[in-house]
């Protein structure tokens, strides 16, 4: 793995100072949130924030943690209750993964979210980003935390590219080389890079005039050259299998805890074969159960 020297083009203190003044006031950044929910609150928020906008997550996060303030509390829930509570956050398999992780935390770690990255990686639904985010933002340890927004900031400020290349371990090595030595400051710097990418150094229409790194940004210095965006585009939602899956789940949530007769599951859907694919895929993913021509949330 290549090792990158700390680049003089990134003024770490300048970025961190900008974050302290300009960061959005989000629930999981407040001291009271951490005092009440600890690392569990951070873990739940990170699950919800995967592929879901912040504005949609906030009310669901509050309701979720009010209902299940600890992993042990959530481990006693049924899969149906979890899927129903997930509501319209999208990608509902995340709800089942979070539920399994809560059970694993309860059984393996006595109900305490583990601190070590390797231990976090053994939990259901947790990948490299989420494990490091919990270790850094909940426990204050020093690790590079790299999401899509951070990768874009690094690509532009350090490498002079308009868009990042495909995600790789190289991103972690680069971020590691830039982290301040102190644990607390490294956590702030991680959060600052993510916040900059989310609010200023955005994928489309970046606000370079507001960027604290503008004077030293390699991309700005190069004249902001276009770089092909190689990210895979998500297919349109309207008319998709995802939309059909969402419609089936919505009907099952509304009917819960009762089951729905199979012929009554979105009977007016314009494409019957797509409807059947949606039902089959939900059953395969463990998000629905079929029994005697009835369909329900998982029990």
DAHU-V348705 format. One record per residue. RES is the residue in one letter. SS is DSSP state (alpha for helix, beta for strand, coil for the rest). BURIAL is 1 if it has 24 or more other C-alpha atoms within 12 Angstrom, else 0. D_CENTER is the distance of its C-alpha to the mean C-alpha in whole Angstrom. Layout:
# DAHU-V348705
RES&SS&BURIAL&D_CENTER  RES&SS&BURIAL&D_CENTER
This chain:
# DAHU-V348705
X&coil&0&26  X&coil&0&27  X&coil&0&27  X&coil&0&27  X&coil&0&29  X&coil&0&28  X&coil&0&28  X&coil&0&31  X&coil&1&29  X&coil&1&26  X&coil&1&27  X&alpha&1&25  X&alpha&0&26  X&alpha&1&26  X&alpha&1&23  X&alpha&1&22  X&alpha&0&25  X&alpha&1&23  X&alpha&1&20  X&alpha&0&22  X&alpha&0&24  X&alpha&0&22  X&coil&1&18  X&coil&0&17  X&coil&0&18  X&coil&0&14  X&alpha&1&15  X&alpha&1&13  X&alpha&1&15  X&coil&0&18  X&alpha&0&21  X&alpha&0&21  X&alpha&1&18  X&alpha&1&18  X&alpha&0&22  X&alpha&0&21  X&alpha&1&18  X&alpha&1&18  X&alpha&1&15  X&alpha&1&14  X&alpha&1&13  X&alpha&1&11  X&alpha&1&10  X&alpha&1&9  X&alpha&1&8  X&alpha&1&5  X&alpha&1&5  X&alpha&1&6  X&alpha&1&3  X&coil&1&2  X&coil&0&6  X&coil&0&7  X&coil&0&9  X&alpha&1&10  X&alpha&0&13  X&alpha&0&12  X&alpha&1&10  X&alpha&1&13  X&alpha&0&16  X&alpha&1&14  X&alpha&1&12  X&alpha&1&16  X&alpha&0&18  X&alpha&1&16  X&alpha&1&17  X&alpha&0&20  X&alpha&0&21  X&coil&1&19  X&coil&1&19  X&coil&1&19  X&alpha&1&18  X&alpha&1&22  X&alpha&0&22  X&alpha&1&19  X&alpha&1&21  X&coil&0&24  X&coil&1&22  X&coil&0&23  X&alpha&1&21  X&alpha&1&22  X&alpha&1&21  X&alpha&1&18  X&alpha&1&17  X&alpha&1&19  X&alpha&1&17  X&alpha&1&14  X&coil&1&16  X&coil&1&15  X&coil&1&11  X&coil&1&12  X&coil&1&11  X&coil&1&13  X&alpha&1&13  X&alpha&1&10  X&alpha&1&12  X&alpha&1&15  X&alpha&1&13  X&alpha&1&12  X&alpha&1&16  X&alpha&1&17  X&alpha&1&15  X&alpha&1&17  X&alpha&1&20  X&alpha&1&20  X&alpha&1&19  X&alpha&1&22  X&alpha&0&24  X&alpha&0&24  X&coil&0&23  X&coil&0&25  X&coil&1&22  X&coil&1&21  X&coil&1&17  X&coil&1&18  X&coil&1&18  X&coil&1&19  X&alpha&1&17  X&alpha&0&19  X&alpha&1&19  X&alpha&1&15  X&alpha&1&15  X&coil&0&17  X&coil&1&15  X&coil&1&14  X&coil&1&11  X&coil&1&10  X&coil&1&10  X&alpha&1&11  X&alpha&1&9  X&alpha&1&7  X&alpha&1&11  X&alpha&1&12  X&alpha&1&10  X&alpha&1&12  X&alpha&1&15  X&alpha&1&15  X&alpha&1&14  X&coil&1&15  X&coil&1&18  X&coil&1&19  X&coil&1&19  X&coil&1&20  X&coil&1&17  X&coil&1&16  X&coil&1&12  X&coil&1&12  X&coil&1&9  X&alpha&1&10  X&alpha&1&12  X&alpha&1&13  X&alpha&1&15  X&alpha&1&16  X&alpha&1&18  X&alpha&1&19  X&alpha&1&21  X&alpha&1&22  X&alpha&1&24  X&coil&1&25  X&coil&1&25  X&coil&1&27  X&coil&1&25  X&coil&1&23  X&coil&1&20  X&coil&1&19  X&coil&1&20  X&coil&0&18  X&coil&1&15  X&coil&0&18  X&alpha&0&19  X&alpha&0&21  X&alpha&1&18  X&alpha&1&17  X&alpha&1&21  X&alpha&1&21  X&alpha&1&19  X&alpha&1&21  X&alpha&1&24  X&alpha&1&23  X&coil&1&22  X&coil&1&24  X&coil&0&26  X&coil&0&26  X&alpha&0&23  X&alpha&0&22  X&alpha&1&23  X&alpha&1&20  X&alpha&1&17  X&alpha&1&18  X&alpha&1&19  X&alpha&1&15  X&alpha&1&14  X&alpha&1&17  X&alpha&1&16  X&alpha&1&12  X&alpha&1&14  X&alpha&1&17  X&alpha&1&15  X&alpha&1&13  X&alpha&1&16  X&coil&1&19  X&coil&1&19  X&coil&1&17  X&coil&1&17  X&coil&0&20  X&coil&0&23  X&coil&1&22  X&coil&0&24  X&alpha&1&25  X&alpha&0&28  X&alpha&0&26  X&coil&1&24  X&coil&1&25  X&coil&1&26  X&alpha&1&28  X&alpha&0&31  X&alpha&1&30  X&coil&1&27  X&alpha&1&28  X&alpha&1&27  X&alpha&1&29  X&alpha&0&32  X&coil&0&32  X&coil&0&32  X&coil&0&29  X&coil&0&30  X&coil&0&28  X&coil&0&26  X&coil&0&25  X&coil&0&21  X&coil&0&21  X&coil&0&17  X&coil&0&18  X&coil&0&18  X&coil&0&16  X&coil&0&20  X&coil&0&21  X&coil&0&20  X&coil&0&23  X&coil&0&25  X&coil&0&23  X&alpha&1&22  X&alpha&1&19  X&alpha&1&21  X&alpha&1&23  X&alpha&1&21  X&alpha&1&19  X&alpha&1&23  X&alpha&1&24  X&alpha&1&21  X&alpha&1&22  X&alpha&1&26  X&alpha&1&25  X&alpha&1&23  X&alpha&0&26  X&alpha&0&29  X&coil&1&27  X&coil&0&29  X&coil&0&31  X&coil&1&31  X&beta&1&32  X&beta&0&35  X&alpha&1&33  X&alpha&0&36  X&alpha&0&34  X&coil&1&31  X&coil&1&30  X&coil&0&34  X&coil&0&34  X&coil&0&31  X&coil&0&33  X&coil&0&32  X&alpha&0&33  X&alpha&0&32  X&alpha&1&28  X&alpha&1&28  X&alpha&1&29  X&alpha&0&27  X&alpha&1&24  X&alpha&1&26  X&alpha&0&26  X&alpha&1&23  X&alpha&1&21  X&alpha&1&24  X&alpha&0&23  X&coil&0&20  X&coil&1&21  X&coil&1&20  X&coil&1&23  X&beta&1&27  X&beta&1&30  X&beta&0&34  X&coil&0&37  X&coil&0&36  X&beta&0&33  X&beta&1&30  X&beta&1&27  X&coil&1&24  X&coil&1&24  X&coil&1&26
